[in-house]
Amino acid sequence: MAETTERPEHVMVRRALLPSLFAVALAYLAGLALSGADAGTSAAIGAAVVYLNFAAHGVSLAWASTVSITAVHAIALGGFALRLGVVVAAMFALNTLAWFSPLAFGLAVVPATLLLLVYEARLAIRGLGGTLQIPADPAAVRAAVRAADTLAARGA
């Protein structure tokens, strides 16, 4: 049986699950205490959207790292704008519901995002970031092979 290696991006997403569940509960309780159950639910949804966004980012980066460095760049940069658009679209879609509070949603999304970035940085600093596997650029690989071939031909 072949041994499989788990992608570090998947590990980061899995490790963030428990703290994110705590953040969703905390957002709900804060919204509930400050403005009632509707605000609590809106805040909890905001915190959950942040984690789901992070999970989508981690899974897409894991996929991109198996494709090419260009795919990693496209997912990292273009994916950020796309995921930000998803958060805004979710807020506008949910705003059509009578009970939804965009203020509570936004006030949960911002600190949840900041806390998640701090958590991600801590995981990376503690060594998980060192296991990330960035694919080699195909042009650089071809150039290295040509250089090695040229050196070998000169030495022969």
C-alpha positions in Angstrom: 0.0 0.0 0.0 1.4 3.4 -1.0 1.9 5.9 1.7 0.1 9.2 1.2 1.2 12.5 2.5 -1.4 15.0 3.7 -1.2 18.4 2.2 -0.2 21.2 4.7 -3.0 23.4 3.4 -5.6 20.7 4.4 -3.9 20.5 7.8 -4.2 24.2 8.3 -7.9 24.1 7.4 -8.5 21.2 9.8 -6.6 22.8 12.6 -8.6 26.0 12.3 -12.0 24.2 12.6 -12.2 24.0 16.4 -11.2 27.6 17.0 -13.6 28.7 14.2 -16.4 26.8 15.9 -15.6 28.7 19.1 -15.5 32.0 17.2 -19.0 31.2 15.7 -20.4 30.6 19.2 -18.7 33.7 20.6 -20.0 35.8 17.7 -23.5 34.5 18.3 -23.3 35.2 22.1 -21.9 38.7 21.5 -24.7 39.5 19.0 -27.3 38.0 21.2 -26.1 40.1 24.2 -25.8 43.3 22.3 -28.9 43.2 20.1 -30.9 40.0 20.3 -31.2 36.7 18.6 -31.4 38.0 15.1 -28.1 39.9 15.5 -26.6 36.9 17.2 -27.5 34.6 14.2 -26.3 37.2 11.7 -22.9 37.5 13.6 -22.6 33.7 13.8 -23.2 33.4 10.0 -20.5 36.1 9.5 -18.0 34.2 11.5 -18.9 30.9 9.7 -18.5 32.6 6.3 -15.0 33.6 7.3 -14.0 30.0 8.1 -15.7 28.6 5.0 -13.9 31.1 3.0 -10.6 30.1 4.6 -11.4 26.4 4.0 -12.1 27.1 0.3 -8.8 29.0 0.1 -6.9 26.2 1.6 -8.4 23.5 -0.6 -7.9 25.6 -3.7 -4.3 26.3 -2.8 -3.7 22.6 -2.2 -5.1 21.8 -5.6 -3.1 24.7 -7.3 0.2 23.5 -5.8 -0.2 20.2 -7.7 -0.6 22.1 -11.0 1.9 24.9 -11.2 3.4 27.9 -9.6 1.3 30.1 -11.9 -1.9 28.3 -10.6 -0.7 29.0 -7.0 -0.3 32.7 -7.9 -3.6 32.9 -9.6 -5.5 31.2 -6.8 -3.7 33.2 -4.1 -4.3 36.6 -5.8 -7.4 36.1 -7.9 -8.9 33.9 -5.3 -8.7 36.6 -2.7 -10.8 39.0 -4.8 -13.3 36.2 -5.6 -13.6 35.2 -2.0 -14.1 38.8 -0.9 -16.8 39.1 -3.5 -18.5 36.0 -2.1 -18.6 37.6 1.4 -20.1 40.8 0.1 -22.6 38.8 -2.1 -23.6 36.7 0.9 -24.2 39.8 2.9 -26.4 41.3 0.2 -28.3 38.1 -0.3 -28.9 37.6 3.4 -29.9 41.3 3.7 -33.1 40.3 1.8 -34.2 38.4 4.9 -36.2 40.4 7.5 -34.2 39.1 10.5 -30.7 39.6 9.1 -28.5 42.3 10.5 -25.8 43.4 8.1 -24.1 45.4 10.9 -23.8 42.3 13.1 -22.6 40.3 10.1 -19.9 42.9 9.3 -18.9 43.4 12.9 -18.3 39.6 13.1 -16.6 39.2 9.7 -13.9 41.8 10.4 -12.5 40.5 13.7 -13.0 36.9 12.7 -10.9 37.5 9.6 -8.2 39.2 11.7 -8.2 36.4 14.2 -8.0 33.8 11.5 -5.0 35.6 9.9 -3.3 35.6 13.3 -4.1 31.9 13.8 -2.8 31.1 10.3 0.4 33.0 10.9 0.9 31.2 14.2 0.6 27.8 12.4 3.0 28.9 9.8 5.5 30.2 12.3 5.3 27.0 14.3 6.6 25.1 11.3 3.5 24.1 9.2 4.4 26.8 6.6 7.8 25.1 6.1 6.1 22.0 4.7 4.2 23.9 2.0 5.1 22.4 -1.4 5.4 25.0 -4.1 5.8 23.5 -7.6 8.8 24.4 -9.7 8.3 26.7 -12.6 8.5 24.6 -15.8 10.6 27.3 -17.5 13.1 27.3 -14.7 13.3 23.5 -14.7 14.0 23.5 -18.5 16.7 26.1 -18.1 18.3 24.2 -15.3 18.4 21.0 -17.4 19.9 22.9 -20.4 22.5 24.4 -18.1 23.4 21.0 -16.7 23.6 19.6 -20.2 25.8 22.4 -21.3 28.1 22.0 -18.4 28.2 18.2 -18.9 29.1 18.7 -22.6 31.9 21.1 -21.8 33.3 18.8 -19.2 33.3 15.7 -21.5 
